[in-house]
Each structure stands twice: as C-alpha cells, then as structure tokens.
C-alpha cells in the first residue's frame, strides 16, 4: 500500500511482499463473502447451535480485515490487534421430554440435509483455493518471523510501525489458517449430514485452537521463556519474538498457565513501548488479580490469631482471676488451652478446605476468562442420542436415576 512505510533496520520485507499482503487481504475479504452466507444460513435455520458461532466468526473476520487494511487513523495503534471478541454460544436448554427431544433431532437432521445439499459443492470448490491462499500467507509469515529487528534506540513511531507490520502479517496467516480449518469443518459436517449423521468427527474450530497452533509453530513449548527473555532484552529481537510481545492473543495465551508480573518501569525503552501498546498485559493483570490475592492469603491466619488471643486470655485469667491453689489454676488453664487448640485445629482444617475450594473456583474462572480472550468459544451442548420413550416413562414412574 502506498501510504505504508513500515521498515526498520534488519527488515527484509520488500515492496513486493507488501503488495502480496494487500492482495491476500482482498482475497480474504472475497472469501468471507462466500463463507459467511453459509454460516448465516446455519444460524438462521438452527440458531440453537450456530447463532453464537456465526456471530463470533463474522466479528473476528471483520476485525481481522480492518487490521490488515489499516487506515491513517489506525496505522499507529497496536491495540487494534485484539480482533478476537470471544462470544460464548448461547446455552441450549435440555429437553426433558423424550418425544420432544427426538422431534428436535429429526428437525435438525432434515435441516442439515437440505443445507448440505445446497452448500457441499460450494465448500468443496472453495477449500482448495483457501489452502492455496494459506500457502502464500504462510510464506510471508515465515519470512517475517525469521527476520531480525534492531529496534533498540529507535523512535517510538518506528517501533510501532514495525510492530503493526508484523501484526498484519500474523493476522493474515492466522485468518487464513482459521478459514482452512473452518472450510474443512463445514465439508466434513456436510458429508456427515448427507449420510444421515448429526455431526462429524471434527471439532468446531475457533481462534483459541488456531493461536495454539501458531504458538507451537513459532516456539514449540518455549513460548513463556521466550516472552520473559524478550521483555528483559534491549529491544533487538526476531520477527517471531516481536509478534509474541505485540500480539494480544499470543501474549495472553503464552501467560495462560503462568502467574507472573511485568514491570514496565524496569524494561528497556523499546520493550516498554511494546508492553504499554499491547492491552493483553494490563488485561492479564486484571484477570489474575483474584488469583494472586488468594495465593497470598493465609487460610487459617484469622483463626490462629483468635486462638492465640484466647490462650493469652486463659493464662491471664488463671494467674490473676481464678481462685484456688496453683495446681488447680494450672489444670484449669491446661484444659482451657487444650480445648482451644483442638477447636482451633478443627476450624483451621475447615478453613484450609474452604480456601482450596474457593481457590479452585477462582482458578477455573480465571482460566476461562483467559481462554475466552484468546478466542475460545463454548460449544452448545446437545445430546444427539435418541431417547427411549419407554425408558423415560419407566424412570418417571419408578423414580429411578439415569
């Protein structure tokens, strides 16, 4: 594009590569026009299953295209890279009546068959083209990832422009990779529906899965250690490392199983610019705040303090306020302290159990939030097994379980 001057020392990205990036972006826009009508049809005919998923795909593709075709107003903003607005698919209520459940399955199967007849040839024709586009975008992606960037000492606008170029190439590759998986999924689903099956063996793709594939491709299992090294560095890094520190989804996914803090004040000026421009780091701090607080809390701390106060009170009472011989007061004190210790130990065990249970819930919620930020969608849970009306009646009559 003529308005782009995204170069830096060590950047081997040529004008020809930039033209390829622009043309491939336009190809994605055209492919979106062919794929989205199929998802919109699925959402309209079977909203219980596909409404939320179609909405997620529509929004993420729109954000991705806006990032890959930056305007003057967005060219200097890394934060636009958060194209994943993860949407949870609407919950689908369980059907308790067996006959109603089976009617639902029959309805879905009929709709699925009609949609498959209409669209199978379209997606079969589209898939080879999408794969070819993936090959082209992968070439640009691998070239960008292998480049070296000497950003230490560079002006902020140069750092931002270089990061934006990396993000555009990354987003192009990520979007193409998602489209290949989406088309493959639709093709397998259509084939299964034409055979009278409710679902295929392929899981519905989302950006969480795609981001995981990209992280593995770039760093294998060393993503977090790479991120730590880059944030501790002076700003000179590879394209892959620049993608990692600049892209919100990859950075967040890398930190998903860790509990860490990033101090921008201690980082180099170049790294500080990248950390402050990437919203994932502040979002990570916000999401994990509850976990960090819980880890620092001592479950039985209040109980120990209270027991200590009671023990001191017993000792004082035995010395100054309880009448009788010294041995009587000693026995009374020992009995009181022993009872306090037993009660305290019991309450402490209960507090620890509660602390662990609360921790598990906090950790699970945090994990879900991070996964959603990285593009994970929640599938609608539908039991595709037909129900026996006879068994349903028997369970209702005799009050048996499952």
LINLIN-V590994 format. One record per helix or strand. SS is the DSSP state (alpha for helix, beta for strand). FROM is the first residue (numbers start at 1). LEN is the number of residues. Records with the same first field share a line. If there is no record, write none. Layout:
SS->FROM-LEN, FROM-LEN
//
This chain:
alpha->15-31, 47-22, 78-4, 98-49, 156-39, 207-13, 223-9, 239-8, 248-8, 264-3, 269-9, 279-9, 289-8, 301-20, 326-48, 389-10
beta->148-3, 236-3
//
